[in-house]
Amino acid sequence: MREQLHKLMQLQVLDSKIRLHDREEATYPAEIEKIQQEISRLVEAFQAEVSKIETLEKERRQKERDLEAAGDQIKKIQGRLHEVKTNKEYQAFLAEIDHLKEKMDQYEVEIIEHLDEVDRLKEGLKDKEKVYFEEKEKLEKRKTELEEKLKHLPDELRVLKDRREHLAQEIPAPLLKRYTTLLEKRGGVAVVYAVKEICQGCHMNIPPQLFNQVQKGEEIYTCPHCNRILVPEEMSQDE
């Protein structure tokens, strides 16, 4: 009987691994997709910061061109002042020059503001950049690991099921049926160790006399609380 108990526990180990593989095969694609979405969100957030800086620098360059154009316009007007024949025209030219100078002053203020804002954003981005790349690298590493595991799961699952099929053939049909019924009723755990008078399935105390009988391994005994098949504690060393 001890040999049958040993085979039952081996079968339980295989079934637990098969259930785990089934669960991973079902959940990994969604987890991979979730990680990819998080990577995309991270990239977009970082790129938004970069784009904001690029936009500000583009606006600054445009204002510098506008500033230069206003300066050139003033020079042209000043160059034509000697052509003026009436005081009215002269005053009009001076008014236009004053207007252009006001615009130049405004451009200079805006350019400085843009420079300050760009410096502030670049400094903030410098602090975020390290965190961004570390987080992105961590997510990509996890994604690669899951994709690699998912790729090999079908082959691993096939090997486990082949081993289970061969092992199941070595267990008497009535005992195998009993095991299978418990497996379905007890959430995939039908065989557990009895350790220090405690069932490792439901973690309830086992009567001392029953615990001693289980340790002998001469019969099939079940937990009085969860009905799982109990296996001697010493077999855990073999497993």
WOSUL-V584915 format. One record per helix or strand of 3 or more residues. SS is the DSSP state (hx for helix, st for strand). FROM is the first residue (numbers start at 1). LEN is the number of residues. If there is no record, write none. Layout:
BEGIN
SS/FROM/LEN ; SS/FROM/LEN
END
This chain:
BEGIN
hx/2/82 ; hx/87/82 ; hx/173/13 ; st/191/5 ; hx/208/9 ; st/229/4 ; hx/235/4
END
